[in-house]
Amino acid sequence: MTDWNFDISAAPRGHTETRTAKGQPYEAFVGDPIIVATEDGTVTLSQWLPKTERWEMLGKDEAPIAWQPWPKHPRDAS
């Protein structure tokens, strides 16, 4: 595991990709999972939710105080 990063603005948020459903292309947001720490001592998996402009598992007015990348499976790590 890596060290905590206290620069929340540097946390990966995800990207948009084109997908197809019933033959029709559409844009879908794909969040990047990260581990976040909150002021009250909680550590949890999270990702950016662009529609509500907040971090998953946190309220609209809450922000993590630190983050670190979610680890990749050993077979996927390069």
MARGU-79549 format. One record per residue: residue number from 1; chain; x, y, z of N, C-alpha, C in turn. Coordinates in pm, 1 decimal. Atoms other than C-alpha are relative to their C-alpha. Last residue first. Layout:
! residues N
koldren num NUM | cadena A | nxx X | nyy Y | nzz Z | caxx X | cayy Y | cazz Z | cxx X | cyy Y | czz Z
...
! end
This chain:
! residues 78
koldren num 78 | cadena A | nxx -114.0 | nyy 5.6 | nzz 92.2 | caxx 261.4 | cayy -420.2 | cazz -1393.7 | cxx 109.9 | cyy 89.5 | czz 46.3
koldren num 77 | cadena A | nxx -104.5 | nyy -99.2 | nzz -31.8 | caxx -16.0 | cayy -515.6 | cazz -1159.4 | cxx 114.9 | cyy -13.0 | czz -99.9
koldren num 76 | cadena A | nxx 17.0 | nyy -117.7 | nzz 83.4 | caxx -303.3 | cayy -704.6 | cazz -1323.3 | cxx 109.5 | cyy 103.6 | czz 22.9
koldren num 75 | cadena A | nxx -15.2 | nyy 38.7 | nzz 140.6 | caxx -210.6 | cayy -1051.8 | cazz -1192.0 | cxx -10.8 | cyy 119.5 | czz -94.3
koldren num 74 | cadena A | nxx -139.6 | nyy 33.6 | nzz 32.3 | caxx -149.9 | cayy -909.3 | cazz -843.5 | cxx 22.3 | cyy -40.6 | czz -145.4
koldren num 73 | cadena A | nxx -21.6 | nyy 141.4 | nzz -24.8 | caxx -498.2 | cayy -748.1 | cazz -842.1 | cxx 143.5 | cyy -34.7 | czz -39.7
koldren num 72 | cadena A | nxx 37.4 | nyy 90.3 | nzz 109.3 | caxx -471.1 | cayy -371.6 | cazz -850.2 | cxx 22.4 | cyy -143.8 | czz 44.9
koldren num 71 | cadena A | nxx -101.0 | nyy 87.8 | nzz 60.7 | caxx -461.8 | cayy -164.9 | cazz -533.9 | cxx -57.2 | cyy -85.3 | czz -112.5
koldren num 70 | cadena A | nxx 50.1 | nyy 134.4 | nzz -26.6 | caxx -710.0 | cayy 120.9 | cazz -476.9 | cxx 99.0 | cyy -95.5 | czz -65.8
koldren num 69 | cadena A | nxx 56.0 | nyy 82.4 | nzz 107.7 | caxx -500.9 | cayy 435.7 | cazz -493.2 | cxx -53.2 | cyy -133.4 | czz 52.7
koldren num 68 | cadena A | nxx -105.6 | nyy 80.1 | nzz 60.9 | caxx -460.7 | cayy 652.5 | cazz -183.2 | cxx -63.1 | cyy -90.2 | czz -105.4
koldren num 67 | cadena A | nxx 38.6 | nyy 109.5 | nzz 89.0 | caxx -666.5 | cayy 931.5 | cazz -32.7 | cxx 124.0 | cyy -79.5 | czz -37.7
koldren num 66 | cadena A | nxx -113.6 | nyy 65.2 | nzz 64.5 | caxx -661.3 | cayy 1198.4 | cazz 236.2 | cxx -51.6 | cyy -113.9 | czz -87.1
koldren num 65 | cadena A | nxx -118.5 | nyy -77.5 | nzz -37.6 | caxx -891.1 | cayy 1447.9 | cazz 411.4 | cxx 125.9 | cyy -58.5 | czz -64.0
koldren num 64 | cadena A | nxx -105.8 | nyy 77.3 | nzz -64.6 | caxx -1200.8 | cayy 1320.0 | cazz 235.3 | cxx 116.0 | cyy 91.8 | czz 37.7
koldren num 63 | cadena A | nxx -112.0 | nyy 23.5 | nzz 91.5 | caxx -1476.6 | cayy 1570.8 | cazz 169.5 | cxx 103.2 | cyy -85.5 | czz 72.0
koldren num 62 | cadena A | nxx -117.8 | nyy 64.5 | nzz -56.8 | caxx -1819.4 | cayy 1607.0 | cazz 324.1 | cxx 106.7 | cyy -17.1 | czz -106.8
koldren num 61 | cadena A | nxx -85.0 | nyy -100.8 | nzz -63.6 | caxx -2087.2 | cayy 1859.6 | cazz 222.7 | cxx 123.2 | cyy -59.2 | czz 67.6
koldren num 60 | cadena A | nxx -26.4 | nyy -110.5 | nzz 92.9 | caxx -2258.8 | cayy 1629.0 | cazz -29.4 | cxx 96.3 | cyy 103.1 | czz 58.5
koldren num 59 | cadena A | nxx 109.3 | nyy -91.6 | nzz 27.4 | caxx -2231.8 | cayy 1331.7 | cazz 207.3 | cxx 43.5 | cyy 113.4 | czz -91.4
koldren num 58 | cadena A | nxx -7.7 | nyy -124.2 | nzz -75.0 | caxx -1961.4 | cayy 1068.5 | cazz 180.6 | cxx -117.5 | cyy 88.4 | czz -38.1
koldren num 57 | cadena A | nxx -7.1 | nyy 31.9 | nzz -142.8 | caxx -1989.1 | cayy 700.5 | cazz 79.0 | cxx 12.8 | cyy 125.0 | czz 88.0
koldren num 56 | cadena A | nxx 84.4 | nyy 109.8 | nzz -45.1 | caxx -1927.7 | cayy 795.3 | cazz -287.1 | cxx 31.6 | cyy -32.4 | czz 146.0
koldren num 55 | cadena A | nxx -66.1 | nyy 129.8 | nzz -8.4 | caxx -1742.6 | cayy 1125.9 | cazz -324.4 | cxx -98.3 | cyy -104.0 | czz 53.7
koldren num 54 | cadena A | nxx -44.1 | nyy 38.4 | nzz -133.5 | caxx -1945.3 | cayy 1426.0 | cazz -435.1 | cxx 70.7 | cyy -134.0 | czz -8.8
koldren num 53 | cadena A | nxx -123.2 | nyy -72.0 | nzz -33.7 | caxx -2051.2 | cayy 1618.8 | cazz -743.7 | cxx 43.1 | cyy -25.0 | czz 144.5
koldren num 52 | cadena A | nxx 28.9 | nyy -67.4 | nzz -126.5 | caxx -2404.7 | cayy 1472.9 | cazz -755.5 | cxx 120.3 | cyy 78.7 | czz 52.6
koldren num 51 | cadena A | nxx 136.8 | nyy -53.5 | nzz 4.4 | caxx -2390.6 | cayy 1376.6 | cazz -1123.2 | cxx -35.2 | cyy 76.0 | czz 126.6
koldren num 50 | cadena A | nxx 11.3 | nyy -129.8 | nzz 66.7 | caxx -2010.0 | cayy 1346.9 | cazz -1114.1 | cxx -141.0 | cyy 59.0 | czz -0.2
koldren num 49 | cadena A | nxx 133.5 | nyy 10.1 | nzz 59.0 | caxx -1991.2 | cayy 1072.0 | cazz -850.4 | cxx -29.5 | cyy 134.0 | czz -67.3
koldren num 48 | cadena A | nxx 67.0 | nyy -126.2 | nzz 27.9 | caxx -1619.2 | cayy 1038.1 | cazz -767.3 | cxx -134.0 | cyy -27.5 | czz -67.1
koldren num 47 | cadena A | nxx -25.8 | nyy -47.0 | nzz 135.9 | caxx -1514.3 | cayy 704.2 | cazz -624.1 | cxx -79.3 | cyy 127.4 | czz -20.6
koldren num 46 | cadena A | nxx 82.5 | nyy -107.4 | nzz 54.2 | caxx -1491.2 | cayy 556.8 | cazz -277.5 | cxx 32.7 | cyy 20.4 | czz -146.8
koldren num 45 | cadena A | nxx -8.7 | nyy -4.3 | nzz 145.2 | caxx -1359.9 | cayy 263.4 | cazz -74.9 | cxx -91.9 | cyy 110.3 | czz -49.6
koldren num 44 | cadena A | nxx 95.0 | nyy 74.8 | nzz 82.2 | caxx -1350.8 | cayy 342.3 | cazz 295.0 | cxx 34.9 | cyy 9.1 | czz -148.0
koldren num 43 | cadena A | nxx -76.2 | nyy 33.3 | nzz 120.4 | caxx -1142.7 | cayy 468.8 | cazz 587.4 | cxx -90.5 | cyy -89.4 | czz -83.4
koldren num 42 | cadena A | nxx 48.6 | nyy 103.4 | nzz 90.6 | caxx -1336.5 | cayy 645.1 | cazz 864.8 | cxx 96.3 | cyy -17.5 | czz -116.9
koldren num 41 | cadena A | nxx -74.8 | nyy 124.1 | nzz -14.2 | caxx -1144.0 | cayy 840.2 | cazz 1127.4 | cxx -45.4 | cyy -113.9 | czz -87.8
koldren num 40 | cadena A | nxx 44.4 | nyy 74.3 | nzz -118.8 | caxx -1386.2 | cayy 1131.4 | cazz 1179.8 | cxx 68.2 | cyy -135.7 | czz 17.2
koldren num 39 | cadena A | nxx -36.2 | nyy -69.6 | nzz -122.9 | caxx -1196.2 | cayy 1363.9 | cazz 941.9 | cxx -35.6 | cyy -81.1 | czz 124.6
koldren num 38 | cadena A | nxx 78.2 | nyy -117.2 | nzz -36.3 | caxx -1231.9 | cayy 1119.6 | cazz 655.2 | cxx 47.2 | cyy 57.0 | czz 133.7
koldren num 37 | cadena A | nxx 4.7 | nyy -14.8 | nzz -145.4 | caxx -991.9 | cayy 878.0 | cazz 487.0 | cxx -75.7 | cyy 128.5 | czz 29.8
koldren num 36 | cadena A | nxx 1.6 | nyy -133.4 | nzz -59.0 | caxx -1038.7 | cayy 769.9 | cazz 126.5 | cxx -3.6 | cyy -9.3 | czz 152.3
koldren num 35 | cadena A | nxx 24.4 | nyy 12.5 | nzz -142.9 | caxx -940.4 | cayy 457.6 | cazz -66.1 | cxx 5.1 | cyy 141.2 | czz 56.5
koldren num 34 | cadena A | nxx -110.1 | nyy -38.8 | nzz -86.7 | caxx -972.8 | cayy 496.4 | cazz -440.9 | cxx -39.1 | cyy -29.4 | czz 144.4
koldren num 33 | cadena A | nxx 12.4 | nyy 27.7 | nzz -143.1 | caxx -1188.1 | cayy 350.3 | cazz -718.1 | cxx 125.5 | cyy 43.6 | czz 74.9
koldren num 32 | cadena A | nxx -121.1 | nyy 67.8 | nzz -45.7 | caxx -1164.2 | cayy 531.3 | cazz -1053.9 | cxx -13.9 | cyy -27.2 | czz 149.7
koldren num 31 | cadena A | nxx -75.0 | nyy -53.5 | nzz -113.1 | caxx -1509.7 | cayy 614.4 | cazz -1185.5 | cxx 124.0 | cyy -82.3 | czz 31.2
koldren num 30 | cadena A | nxx -59.9 | nyy 114.0 | nzz -69.1 | caxx -1631.9 | cayy 524.3 | cazz -1533.2 | cxx 88.6 | cyy 55.9 | czz 110.5
koldren num 29 | cadena A | nxx -109.4 | nyy -34.7 | nzz -89.5 | caxx -1869.5 | cayy 785.8 | cazz -1676.6 | cxx 47.2 | cyy -125.6 | czz 71.5
koldren num 28 | cadena A | nxx 14.5 | nyy 49.0 | nzz -137.4 | caxx -2076.9 | cayy 664.3 | cazz -1968.6 | cxx 121.7 | cyy 43.0 | czz 80.8
koldren num 27 | cadena A | nxx -114.4 | nyy -31.8 | nzz -83.6 | caxx -2129.1 | cayy 829.5 | cazz -2308.5 | cxx -28.5 | cyy -46.6 | czz 142.8
koldren num 26 | cadena A | nxx 27.1 | nyy -100.3 | nzz -103.0 | caxx -2379.4 | cayy 664.0 | cazz -2540.6 | cxx 126.9 | cyy 20.9 | czz 82.3
koldren num 25 | cadena A | nxx -111.5 | nyy -43.1 | nzz -84.2 | caxx -2369.7 | cayy 460.6 | cazz -2861.1 | cxx -45.6 | cyy 104.1 | czz 101.9
koldren num 24 | cadena A | nxx -13.9 | nyy -145.8 | nzz -10.1 | caxx -2690.6 | cayy 299.0 | cazz -2986.2 | cxx 117.7 | cyy 36.8 | czz 90.3
koldren num 23 | cadena A | nxx -51.6 | nyy -57.3 | nzz 123.9 | caxx -2698.1 | cayy -61.0 | cazz -3111.0 | cxx 21.2 | cyy 150.4 | czz 2.5
koldren num 22 | cadena A | nxx 102.2 | nyy 16.2 | nzz 103.3 | caxx -2919.8 | cayy -178.4 | cazz -2827.2 | cxx 40.6 | cyy 69.6 | czz -129.3
koldren num 21 | cadena A | nxx 111.8 | nyy 78.2 | nzz -51.7 | caxx -2661.6 | cayy -42.8 | cazz -2583.4 | cxx -108.5 | cyy -1.4 | czz -106.5
koldren num 20 | cadena A | nxx 112.0 | nyy 24.2 | nzz 90.5 | caxx -2319.2 | cayy 79.9 | cazz -2692.2 | cxx -104.5 | cyy -85.7 | czz 69.2
koldren num 19 | cadena A | nxx 50.8 | nyy 137.0 | nzz -6.9 | caxx -2046.7 | cayy 240.8 | cazz -2483.9 | cxx -116.6 | cyy -13.1 | czz -96.2
koldren num 18 | cadena A | nxx 116.4 | nyy 28.8 | nzz 83.5 | caxx -1838.3 | cayy 553.0 | cazz -2532.2 | cxx -33.0 | cyy -147.9 | czz 11.0
koldren num 17 | cadena A | nxx -25.8 | nyy 85.5 | nzz 114.9 | caxx -1605.9 | cayy 637.2 | cazz -2246.7 | cxx -129.1 | cyy -24.8 | czz -76.0
koldren num 16 | cadena A | nxx 118.9 | nyy 29.8 | nzz 78.3 | caxx -1591.5 | cayy 911.4 | cazz -1987.0 | cxx 40.6 | cyy -88.4 | czz -117.0
koldren num 15 | cadena A | nxx 1.5 | nyy -48.0 | nzz 137.9 | caxx -1314.8 | cayy 919.0 | cazz -1730.3 | cxx -133.2 | cyy -37.4 | czz -65.4
koldren num 14 | cadena A | nxx 56.5 | nyy 88.8 | nzz 100.2 | caxx -1244.1 | cayy 869.3 | cazz -1363.8 | cxx 3.4 | cyy 63.5 | czz -137.0
koldren num 13 | cadena A | nxx 146.7 | nyy -3.0 | nzz -6.7 | caxx -1192.0 | cayy 1084.4 | cazz -1055.9 | cxx -64.3 | cyy -93.3 | czz -101.5
koldren num 12 | cadena A | nxx 61.3 | nyy 32.7 | nzz 128.7 | caxx -825.3 | cayy 1036.2 | cazz -977.1 | cxx -151.6 | cyy -6.9 | czz 12.9
koldren num 11 | cadena A | nxx 62.9 | nyy 132.6 | nzz 1.7 | caxx -723.9 | cayy 1214.5 | cazz -655.8 | cxx -62.0 | cyy -26.9 | czz -137.5
koldren num 10 | cadena A | nxx -79.4 | nyy 91.1 | nzz 83.2 | caxx -493.7 | cayy 1512.6 | cazz -719.3 | cxx -61.3 | cyy -139.8 | czz -10.0
koldren num 9 | cadena A | nxx 17.7 | nyy -40.3 | nzz 140.2 | caxx -750.4 | cayy 1766.9 | cazz -592.1 | cxx 79.4 | cyy -90.5 | czz -95.3
koldren num 8 | cadena A | nxx 123.1 | nyy 60.2 | nzz 53.0 | caxx -757.3 | cayy 1572.1 | cazz -265.4 | cxx -21.7 | cyy 36.6 | czz -146.4
koldren num 7 | cadena A | nxx 44.0 | nyy -90.9 | nzz 106.4 | caxx -393.8 | cayy 1663.7 | cazz -194.4 | cxx -121.0 | cyy -62.3 | czz -68.8
koldren num 6 | cadena A | nxx 92.3 | nyy -97.4 | nzz -58.7 | caxx -347.3 | cayy 1480.0 | cazz 137.5 | cxx -45.3 | cyy 105.3 | czz -101.0
koldren num 5 | cadena A | nxx -18.4 | nyy -125.1 | nzz 73.1 | caxx -194.9 | cayy 1170.4 | cazz -24.1 | cxx -104.3 | cyy 97.5 | czz 53.3
koldren num 4 | cadena A | nxx 117.0 | nyy -85.4 | nzz 19.7 | caxx -166.6 | cayy 874.5 | cazz 211.5 | cxx 39.5 | cyy 126.6 | czz -73.8
koldren num 3 | cadena A | nxx 25.8 | nyy -99.6 | nzz -103.9 | caxx 134.4 | cayy 650.1 | cazz 162.5 | cxx -124.3 | cyy 80.0 | czz -34.0
koldren num 2 | cadena A | nxx -76.6 | nyy -123.3 | nzz 8.3 | caxx 117.6 | cayy 350.7 | cazz -65.5 | cxx -30.0 | cyy 91.6 | czz 117.2
koldren num 1 | cadena A | nxx 85.2 | nyy -118.1 | nzz 0.0 | caxx 0.0 | cayy 0.0 | cazz 0.0 | cxx 89.3 | cyy 123.8 | czz 0.0
! end
